């Protein structure tokens, strides 16, 4: 449970940092709440879509699956931007770059042992 919470907060921080470099914006009264809500929405979309895509493309090699996962993650970011949560990405290449950075950070966070024995 603690690893999910840390991953959620880490994703929100990555989105915050990416908002300085990419065309990602947040609006609303409490900006940090927008980051956290966006991270939850993106995580839920990924939790629902990634297993389906892995089952559809399970015969493909890992490189094809990685590219398809990046496109789906970018689509999840665009879908989260479409929802009225105060999160906005203006174009798809920014979403692909953000998805790649989130995937790299997610891999790094997944390899860290958060108090597990």
DOKOLRO-992800 format. One record per atom (N, C-alpha, C): residue number from 1; residue in three letters; atom name; x, y, z. Coordinates in steps of 0.001 Angstrom, whole numbers, plus 524288, in hexadecimal, padded with zeros to 5 digits. Example, Ala and Ser with C-alpha at 12.3 -4.5 7.8 and 13.67 -1.06 7.14 Angstrom:
2
{atom 1; ala; N; {83386; 7E9C6; 81E78}};
{atom 1; ala; CA; {8300C; 7EE6C; 81E78}};
{atom 1; ala; C; {83390; 7F31C; 81E78}};
{atom 2; ser; N; {83232; 7F736; 81BA8}};
{atom 2; ser; CA; {83566; 7FBDC; 81BE4}};
{atom 2; ser; C; {83264; 8001E; 81EBE}};
***
This chain:
117
{atom 1; unk; N; {80332; 7FB53; 80000}};
{atom 1; unk; CA; {80000; 80000; 80000}};
{atom 1; unk; C; {8035F; 804EF; 80000}};
{atom 2; unk; N; {807A6; 804C4; 802F4}};
{atom 2; unk; CA; {80B0A; 80950; 80341}};
{atom 2; unk; C; {80DB9; 80A43; 7FE05}};
{atom 3; unk; N; {80EDE; 80611; 7FB13}};
{atom 3; unk; CA; {81166; 806C2; 7F5FB}};
{atom 3; unk; C; {80DB1; 80957; 7F213}};
{atom 4; unk; N; {808AF; 80832; 7F26D}};
{atom 4; unk; CA; {804D8; 80ABB; 7EF01}};
{atom 4; unk; C; {8047E; 81087; 7F043}};
{atom 5; unk; N; {80476; 811D8; 7F531}};
{atom 5; unk; CA; {8043B; 81754; 7F6CE}};
{atom 5; unk; C; {80920; 81A4B; 7F518}};
{atom 6; unk; N; {80DA8; 817E3; 7F5C0}};
{atom 6; unk; CA; {81286; 81A68; 7F419}};
{atom 6; unk; C; {8129F; 81B0B; 7EE2F}};
{atom 7; unk; N; {810DD; 8171A; 7EB54}};
{atom 7; unk; CA; {810A6; 8176F; 7E5A2}};
{atom 7; unk; C; {80CEE; 81BBA; 7E3DA}};
{atom 8; unk; N; {8088D; 81C46; 7E67C}};
{atom 8; unk; CA; {804B6; 8204F; 7E543}};
{atom 8; unk; C; {80709; 825C6; 7E620}};
{atom 9; unk; N; {80989; 82686; 7EA86}};
{atom 9; unk; CA; {80BEE; 82B9C; 7EBB1}};
{atom 9; unk; C; {81078; 82CAF; 7E7FB}};
{atom 10; unk; N; {81381; 828A8; 7E6B7}};
{atom 10; unk; CA; {817D1; 82953; 7E315}};
{atom 10; unk; C; {815DB; 82AD3; 7DDA2}};
{atom 11; unk; N; {811A0; 82870; 7DBEB}};
{atom 11; unk; CA; {80F57; 829DD; 7D6D8}};
{atom 11; unk; C; {80D73; 82F81; 7D6DE}};
{atom 12; unk; N; {80B21; 8312A; 7DB25}};
{atom 12; unk; CA; {8095A; 8369D; 7DB8E}};
{atom 12; unk; C; {80DFE; 83A5C; 7DB5D}};
{atom 13; unk; N; {81240; 838FA; 7DDF6}};
{atom 13; unk; CA; {816EA; 83C4C; 7DDD5}};
{atom 13; unk; C; {81956; 83C7F; 7D860}};
{atom 14; unk; N; {8195A; 83813; 7D5AB}};
{atom 14; unk; CA; {81B69; 837F4; 7D057}};
{atom 14; unk; C; {81810; 83B60; 7CCC7}};
{atom 15; unk; N; {812F7; 83B1D; 7CD5B}};
{atom 15; unk; CA; {80F8A; 83E80; 7CA3F}};
{atom 15; unk; C; {8108B; 8443E; 7CB72}};
{atom 16; unk; N; {8117E; 84570; 7D05E}};
{atom 16; unk; CA; {812B2; 84AD5; 7D1E1}};
{atom 16; unk; C; {817B2; 84CB6; 7CF49}};
{atom 17; unk; N; {81BCC; 84981; 7CF74}};
{atom 17; unk; CA; {820C7; 84AFF; 7CD15}};
{atom 17; unk; C; {8203B; 84B62; 7C722}};
{atom 18; unk; N; {81D6A; 847B9; 7C4C6}};
{atom 18; unk; CA; {81CA8; 847DD; 7BF1D}};
{atom 18; unk; C; {8198E; 84CA3; 7BD64}};
{atom 19; unk; N; {8165B; 84EBE; 7C0CD}};
{atom 19; unk; CA; {8134A; 85353; 7BF54}};
{atom 19; unk; C; {816BA; 85816; 7BE52}};
{atom 20; unk; N; {81B89; 85811; 7C04E}};
{atom 20; unk; CA; {81F26; 85C57; 7BF35}};
{atom 20; unk; C; {821C0; 85BD0; 7B9E0}};
{atom 21; unk; N; {82225; 85704; 7B7E4}};
{atom 21; unk; CA; {824FB; 8560C; 7B30A}};
{atom 21; unk; C; {82170; 854FD; 7AE5E}};
{atom 22; unk; N; {81CE9; 852CE; 7AF4D}};
{atom 22; unk; CA; {81945; 8517D; 7AB25}};
{atom 22; unk; C; {81471; 854ED; 7AB8A}};
{atom 23; unk; N; {81118; 85477; 7A7B5}};
{atom 23; unk; CA; {80C4B; 8578B; 7A7B2}};
{atom 23; unk; C; {8080D; 854BC; 7AAD8}};
{atom 24; unk; N; {80913; 85436; 7AFE7}};
{atom 24; unk; CA; {8056A; 851DD; 7B396}};
{atom 24; unk; C; {80401; 85616; 7B77A}};
{atom 25; unk; N; {7FEFA; 856D7; 7B84B}};
{atom 25; unk; CA; {7FD6B; 85AE4; 7BBFE}};
{atom 25; unk; C; {7F95B; 858B8; 7BFC5}};
{atom 26; unk; N; {7F92E; 85B21; 7C43E}};
{atom 26; unk; CA; {7F573; 859BE; 7C84D}};
{atom 26; unk; C; {7F299; 85EA9; 7C9F1}};
{atom 27; unk; N; {7EDA2; 85E1C; 7CAE6}};
{atom 27; unk; CA; {7EA9C; 86297; 7CCB5}};
{atom 27; unk; C; {7E750; 860E1; 7D151}};
{atom 28; unk; N; {7E53E; 86493; 7D3EA}};
{atom 28; unk; CA; {7E20C; 86365; 7D874}};
{atom 28; unk; C; {7E42D; 8661E; 7DD3C}};
{atom 29; unk; N; {7E136; 865CC; 7E16F}};
{atom 29; unk; CA; {7E2B7; 8687A; 7E633}};
{atom 29; unk; C; {7E78B; 86633; 7E8B1}};
{atom 30; unk; N; {7E79D; 86116; 7E94D}};
{atom 30; unk; CA; {7EC0D; 85E7B; 7EBC8}};
{atom 30; unk; C; {7EEE6; 85B73; 7E78B}};
{atom 31; unk; N; {7F368; 85D6B; 7E5EF}};
{atom 31; unk; CA; {7F638; 85B17; 7E18C}};
{atom 31; unk; C; {7F812; 8559B; 7E2EC}};
{atom 32; unk; N; {7F9E5; 854CC; 7E7B5}};
{atom 32; unk; CA; {7FBD9; 84FA5; 7E91B}};
{atom 32; unk; C; {7F789; 84B89; 7E8EA}};
{atom 33; unk; N; {7F2BA; 84D17; 7EA13}};
{atom 33; unk; CA; {7EE59; 84976; 7E9B4}};
{atom 33; unk; C; {7ED65; 847F2; 7E405}};
{atom 34; unk; N; {7EE18; 84B91; 7E063}};
{atom 34; unk; CA; {7ED8A; 84A56; 7DAD4}};
{atom 34; unk; C; {7F19F; 84666; 7D919}};
{atom 35; unk; N; {7F678; 846F2; 7DAF9}};
{atom 35; unk; CA; {7FA8F; 84331; 7D9B8}};
{atom 35; unk; C; {7F919; 83DC3; 7DBB6}};
{atom 36; unk; N; {7F74E; 83D7D; 7E081}};
{atom 36; unk; CA; {7F5FD; 8386F; 7E2D2}};
{atom 36; unk; C; {7F154; 835EA; 7E019}};
{atom 37; unk; N; {7ED51; 83903; 7DED5}};
{atom 37; unk; CA; {7E8C8; 836E3; 7DC1E}};
{atom 37; unk; C; {7EA50; 834FF; 7D6B3}};
{atom 38; unk; N; {7ED94; 83802; 7D401}};
{atom 38; unk; CA; {7EF6B; 8365F; 7CED2}};
{atom 38; unk; C; {7F27B; 83148; 7CF36}};
{atom 39; unk; N; {7F5CA; 830BB; 7D32B}};
{atom 39; unk; CA; {7F8D0; 82BE7; 7D3E2}};
{atom 39; unk; C; {7F542; 82741; 7D4F2}};
{atom 40; unk; N; {7F11A; 8280F; 7D7FD}};
{atom 40; unk; CA; {7ED6D; 823CD; 7D916}};
{atom 40; unk; C; {7EA7A; 8223F; 7D429}};
{atom 41; unk; N; {7E8A6; 82615; 7D13A}};
{atom 41; unk; CA; {7E5BE; 824EC; 7CC6A}};
{atom 41; unk; C; {7E933; 82202; 7C889}};
{atom 42; unk; N; {7EDFF; 823C0; 7C7DD}};
{atom 42; unk; CA; {7F198; 82128; 7C440}};
{atom 42; unk; C; {7F2C8; 81B9D; 7C625}};
{atom 43; unk; N; {7F38A; 81AFC; 7CB2F}};
{atom 43; unk; CA; {7F487; 815CA; 7CD57}};
{atom 43; unk; C; {7EFF1; 8121A; 7CC98}};
{atom 44; unk; N; {7EB2A; 81410; 7CD52}};
{atom 44; unk; CA; {7E692; 810C0; 7CC8F}};
{atom 44; unk; C; {7E5DF; 80F39; 7C6DD}};
{atom 45; unk; N; {7E6B9; 812E9; 7C35C}};
{atom 45; unk; CA; {7E646; 811B0; 7BDCE}};
{atom 45; unk; C; {7EA5D; 80DA3; 7BC45}};
{atom 46; unk; N; {7EF1F; 80E4B; 7BE23}};
{atom 46; unk; CA; {7F33F; 80A82; 7BCF5}};
{atom 46; unk; C; {7F21D; 8052F; 7BF57}};
{atom 47; unk; N; {7EFED; 8051D; 7C404}};
{atom 47; unk; CA; {7EEBB; 80024; 7C68F}};
{atom 47; unk; C; {7EA8C; 7FD25; 7C392}};
{atom 48; unk; N; {7E71A; 7FFF0; 7C0F6}};
{atom 48; unk; CA; {7E2FA; 7FD58; 7BE06}};
{atom 48; unk; C; {7E49D; 7FBE7; 7B879}};
{atom 49; unk; N; {7E7B9; 7FF23; 7B5F8}};
{atom 49; unk; CA; {7E8FA; 7FE51; 7B071}};
{atom 49; unk; C; {7EDC3; 7FAF1; 7AF7B}};
{atom 50; unk; N; {7F1C0; 7FB6A; 7B2A8}};
{atom 50; unk; CA; {7F6AE; 7F8AC; 7B19A}};
{atom 50; unk; C; {7F607; 7F2BE; 7B19D}};
{atom 51; unk; N; {7F33E; 7F052; 7B54C}};
{atom 51; unk; CA; {7F29A; 7EAA1; 7B4FD}};
{atom 51; unk; C; {7EFB6; 7E8DD; 7B00B}};
{atom 52; unk; N; {7EBEE; 7EBE7; 7AE53}};
{atom 52; unk; CA; {7E912; 7EA8A; 7A98D}};
{atom 52; unk; C; {7ECB6; 7EABA; 7A4DB}};
{atom 53; unk; N; {7EFDC; 7EED0; 7A489}};
{atom 53; unk; CA; {7F37A; 7EF5B; 7A020}};
{atom 53; unk; C; {7F79D; 7EB16; 7A03D}};
{atom 54; unk; N; {7F98A; 7E9C5; 7A4E3}};
{atom 54; unk; CA; {7FD70; 7E598; 7A53C}};
{atom 54; unk; C; {7FB23; 7E06B; 7A366}};
{atom 55; unk; N; {7F634; 7DF71; 7A489}};
{atom 55; unk; CA; {7F3C2; 7DA9F; 7A2B8}};
{atom 55; unk; C; {7F2DE; 7DAAC; 79CDA}};
{atom 56; unk; N; {7F19C; 7DF27; 79AA9}};
{atom 56; unk; CA; {7F0BB; 7DF7E; 79506}};
{atom 56; unk; C; {7F5D3; 7DECE; 79208}};
{atom 57; unk; N; {7F9F8; 7E153; 793D7}};
{atom 57; unk; CA; {7FEF7; 7E149; 79111}};
{atom 57; unk; C; {80300; 7DDBC; 793A5}};
{atom 58; unk; N; {80163; 7D98B; 7962D}};
{atom 58; unk; CA; {80517; 7D645; 79900}};
{atom 58; unk; C; {808B5; 7D32F; 7956A}};
{atom 59; unk; N; {80767; 7D2B7; 79082}};
{atom 59; unk; CA; {80ADF; 7CFE8; 78CF7}};
{atom 59; unk; C; {80F2A; 7D36E; 78AC1}};
{atom 60; unk; N; {80EBA; 7D87D; 78B84}};
{atom 60; unk; CA; {812A0; 7DC24; 7897A}};
{atom 60; unk; C; {81761; 7DC42; 78D13}};
{atom 61; unk; N; {81BB0; 7DE5B; 78B12}};
{atom 61; unk; CA; {82062; 7DEB4; 78E4B}};
{atom 61; unk; C; {81FF8; 7E35A; 7920B}};
{atom 62; unk; N; {823C0; 7E3D4; 7957E}};
{atom 62; unk; CA; {82388; 7E7D5; 79996}};
{atom 62; unk; C; {823E3; 7ED5D; 79776}};
{atom 63; unk; N; {826C3; 7EE2D; 7933A}};
{atom 63; unk; CA; {8273E; 7F375; 79110}};
{atom 63; unk; C; {82202; 7F562; 78EFD}};
{atom 64; unk; N; {81F34; 7F203; 78C4D}};
{atom 64; unk; CA; {81A08; 7F37F; 78A4C}};
{atom 64; unk; C; {81659; 7F489; 78ED6}};
{atom 65; unk; N; {8168C; 7F140; 792CA}};
{atom 65; unk; CA; {8132F; 7F202; 7975C}};
{atom 65; unk; C; {81480; 7F709; 79A38}};
{atom 66; unk; N; {8198E; 7F877; 79A64}};
{atom 66; unk; CA; {81B21; 7FD59; 79CF0}};
{atom 66; unk; C; {81908; 8020F; 799FD}};
{atom 67; unk; N; {81968; 80204; 794D8}};
{atom 67; unk; CA; {81771; 80665; 791BD}};
{atom 67; unk; C; {81183; 806D2; 79242}};
{atom 68; unk; N; {80ED5; 80273; 7920F}};
{atom 68; unk; CA; {80927; 80286; 792AC}};
{atom 68; unk; C; {807AE; 80472; 7981B}};
{atom 69; unk; N; {80A9F; 802D8; 79C0F}};
{atom 69; unk; CA; {80991; 804AC; 7A164}};
{atom 69; unk; C; {80A6F; 80A8C; 7A1E4}};
{atom 70; unk; N; {80E73; 80C97; 79F3E}};
{atom 70; unk; CA; {80F5E; 81242; 79F5B}};
{atom 70; unk; C; {80ADA; 8153C; 79CE0}};
{atom 71; unk; N; {808F2; 81344; 79883}};
{atom 71; unk; CA; {8048B; 815D7; 795EA}};
{atom 71; unk; C; {7FFAD; 81591; 79955}};
{atom 72; unk; N; {7FED2; 81132; 79BE3}};
{atom 72; unk; CA; {7FA43; 810BA; 79F56}};
{atom 72; unk; C; {7FAE1; 81443; 7A419}};
{atom 73; unk; N; {7FF8D; 8149C; 7A647}};
{atom 73; unk; CA; {80075; 81822; 7AAA7}};
{atom 73; unk; C; {7FFA0; 81DCD; 7A909}};
{atom 74; unk; N; {80164; 81F2F; 7A453}};
{atom 74; unk; CA; {80080; 8247E; 7A263}};
{atom 74; unk; C; {7FAB6; 82579; 7A193}};
{atom 75; unk; N; {7F7F0; 82191; 79F9E}};
{atom 75; unk; CA; {7F245; 82220; 79F04}};
{atom 75; unk; C; {7EF9C; 822AB; 7A452}};
{atom 76; unk; N; {7F1A3; 81FEF; 7A83E}};
{atom 76; unk; CA; {7EF7E; 8207A; 7AD87}};
{atom 76; unk; C; {7F062; 825FD; 7AF9D}};
{atom 77; unk; N; {7F4F3; 8282F; 7AE7B}};
{atom 77; unk; CA; {7F5FA; 82D97; 7B00A}};
{atom 77; unk; C; {7F242; 8315D; 7AD49}};
{atom 78; unk; N; {7F16B; 8307A; 7A832}};
{atom 78; unk; CA; {7EDD9; 833D9; 7A550}};
{atom 78; unk; C; {7E839; 8333D; 7A749}};
{atom 79; unk; N; {7E6BA; 82E72; 7A8AE}};
{atom 79; unk; CA; {7E180; 82D92; 7AAD8}};
{atom 79; unk; C; {7E0F4; 83039; 7B023}};
{atom 80; unk; N; {7E50A; 82FE8; 7B356}};
{atom 80; unk; CA; {7E4E5; 83296; 7B85F}};
{atom 80; unk; C; {7E4A6; 8387B; 7B7A1}};
{atom 81; unk; N; {7E72A; 83A6D; 7B388}};
{atom 81; unk; CA; {7E6F2; 84004; 7B264}};
{atom 81; unk; C; {7E18E; 8419E; 7B075}};
{atom 82; unk; N; {7DED9; 83E04; 7AE06}};
{atom 82; unk; CA; {7D992; 83F18; 7AC16}};
{atom 82; unk; C; {7D597; 83F67; 7B08A}};
{atom 83; unk; N; {7D68B; 83C93; 7B4C1}};
{atom 83; unk; CA; {7D2FC; 83CA5; 7B93B}};
{atom 83; unk; C; {7D36F; 841D7; 7BC1A}};
{atom 84; unk; N; {7CF3B; 843A1; 7BE90}};
{atom 84; unk; CA; {7CF64; 848C0; 7C13F}};
{atom 84; unk; C; {7D1DB; 84877; 7C6AF}};
{atom 85; unk; N; {7D700; 8475B; 7C6E2}};
{atom 85; unk; CA; {7D9B0; 84709; 7CBF0}};
{atom 85; unk; C; {7DDD1; 84B3D; 7CC8E}};
{atom 86; unk; N; {7DE2F; 84EC7; 7C8D2}};
{atom 86; unk; CA; {7E204; 852F9; 7C93A}};
{atom 86; unk; C; {7E74E; 85199; 7C6FE}};
{atom 87; unk; N; {7E78A; 84DAA; 7C3B1}};
{atom 87; unk; CA; {7EC62; 84BC1; 7C15D}};
{atom 87; unk; C; {7EBE0; 84C4C; 7BB72}};
{atom 88; unk; N; {7EFDB; 84E79; 7B8D4}};
{atom 88; unk; CA; {7EF67; 84F6F; 7B33D}};
{atom 88; unk; C; {7F499; 84E61; 7B075}};
{atom 89; unk; N; {7F454; 84B65; 7AC45}};
{atom 89; unk; CA; {7F8B5; 84AA0; 7A8AE}};
{atom 89; unk; C; {7F6BF; 84C46; 7A354}};
{atom 90; unk; N; {7F9B3; 84FAE; 7A0B8}};
{atom 90; unk; CA; {7F7A9; 851EF; 79BEA}};
{atom 90; unk; C; {7F8AD; 84EAD; 7970A}};
{atom 91; unk; N; {7FCCD; 84B7D; 796E7}};
{atom 91; unk; CA; {7FDC2; 84873; 79233}};
{atom 91; unk; C; {80017; 84322; 7937F}};
{atom 92; unk; N; {7FF65; 83F74; 78FD5}};
{atom 92; unk; CA; {800B4; 839FF; 790C3}};
{atom 92; unk; C; {80689; 838F0; 7917B}};
{atom 93; unk; N; {80A1B; 83B89; 78EB8}};
{atom 93; unk; CA; {80FB2; 83A7A; 78FB7}};
{atom 93; unk; C; {81156; 83BB3; 79556}};
{atom 94; unk; N; {80F0E; 83FAE; 797B1}};
{atom 94; unk; CA; {8103D; 840C2; 79D37}};
{atom 94; unk; C; {80E48; 83C4F; 7A0A8}};
{atom 95; unk; N; {809DA; 83A07; 79F39}};
{atom 95; unk; CA; {807C5; 835A0; 7A22F}};
{atom 95; unk; C; {80B41; 830D3; 7A19B}};
{atom 96; unk; N; {80D7F; 83002; 79D01}};
{atom 96; unk; CA; {81104; 82B84; 79C3E}};
{atom 96; unk; C; {81602; 82C3A; 79F6C}};
{atom 97; unk; N; {81828; 830F5; 79F6F}};
{atom 97; unk; CA; {81CDA; 831F5; 7A28A}};
{atom 97; unk; C; {81BAF; 83143; 7A85C}};
{atom 98; unk; N; {81748; 83353; 7AA1A}};
{atom 98; unk; CA; {815C2; 832BB; 7AF9B}};
{atom 98; unk; C; {814E4; 82D02; 7B0F5}};
{atom 99; unk; N; {81284; 82A07; 7AD6D}};
{atom 99; unk; CA; {811A6; 82474; 7AE5D}};
{atom 99; unk; C; {816D5; 82187; 7AEC3}};
{atom 100; unk; N; {81AA5; 822F8; 7AB79}};
{atom 100; unk; CA; {81FC3; 82070; 7ABB0}};
{atom 100; unk; C; {8227F; 8219A; 7B0DD}};
{atom 101; unk; N; {82244; 8267A; 7B297}};
{atom 101; unk; CA; {824BB; 827E7; 7B78E}};
{atom 101; unk; C; {821FF; 82530; 7BC19}};
{atom 102; unk; N; {81CCA; 8250E; 7BBFB}};
{atom 102; unk; CA; {819EB; 82252; 7C01E}};
{atom 102; unk; C; {81B31; 81C7D; 7C028}};
{atom 103; unk; N; {81BEB; 81A23; 7BB91}};
{atom 103; unk; CA; {81D4A; 81495; 7BB4F}};
{atom 103; unk; C; {822B1; 8139C; 7BD91}};
{atom 104; unk; N; {8266E; 81706; 7BC50}};
{atom 104; unk; CA; {82BB8; 8166A; 7BE61}};
{atom 104; unk; C; {82BC7; 8170C; 7C44B}};
{atom 105; unk; N; {82905; 81AFF; 7C63B}};
{atom 105; unk; CA; {828C2; 81BD0; 7CBE4}};
{atom 105; unk; C; {825DE; 8174C; 7CE7D}};
{atom 106; unk; N; {821CC; 8154F; 7CBEB}};
{atom 106; unk; CA; {81EF1; 810D7; 7CE08}};
{atom 106; unk; C; {8224B; 80BFA; 7CE5B}};
{atom 107; unk; N; {8259C; 80B25; 7CA73}};
{atom 107; unk; CA; {82931; 806B1; 7CAA5}};
{atom 107; unk; C; {82D12; 8074A; 7CF16}};
{atom 108; unk; N; {82F05; 80C11; 7CFC7}};
{atom 108; unk; CA; {832AA; 80D0A; 7D416}};
{atom 108; unk; C; {83012; 80C5D; 7D95F}};
{atom 109; unk; N; {82B4F; 80E46; 7D9DD}};
{atom 109; unk; CA; {8287E; 80DB9; 7DED2}};
{atom 109; unk; C; {826FB; 8081E; 7DFDF}};
{atom 110; unk; N; {825F7; 8051F; 7DBB0}};
{atom 110; unk; CA; {8249C; 7FFA1; 7DC56}};
{atom 110; unk; C; {8292D; 7FC4D; 7DE1C}};
{atom 111; unk; N; {82DE3; 7FE09; 7DCFC}};
{atom 111; unk; CA; {83278; 7FB0B; 7DE85}};
{atom 111; unk; C; {8344E; 7FC48; 7E40E}};
{atom 112; unk; N; {8322B; 8006D; 7E662}};
{atom 112; unk; CA; {833AB; 801DF; 7EBB3}};
{atom 112; unk; C; {8304C; 7FED7; 7EF87}};
{atom 113; unk; N; {832B4; 7FCEC; 7F39F}};
{atom 113; unk; CA; {82FF0; 7FA06; 7F7A2}};
{atom 113; unk; C; {82DFB; 7FDDD; 7FBC5}};
{atom 114; unk; N; {828D9; 7FEB8; 7FBEC}};
{atom 114; unk; CA; {82681; 80266; 7FFA8}};
{atom 114; unk; C; {82503; 7FF9E; 804B5}};
{atom 115; unk; N; {828CA; 7FD94; 80773}};
{atom 115; unk; CA; {827C0; 7FB16; 80C75}};
{atom 115; unk; C; {825CE; 7F581; 80C10}};
{atom 116; unk; N; {82606; 7F338; 80768}};
{atom 116; unk; CA; {82459; 7EDCE; 806BC}};
{atom 116; unk; C; {828C0; 7EA31; 80871}};
{atom 117; unk; N; {82756; 7E5C8; 80AA0}};
{atom 117; unk; CA; {82B33; 7E1F7; 80C61}};
{atom 117; unk; C; {82AF4; 7DD29; 80927}};
***
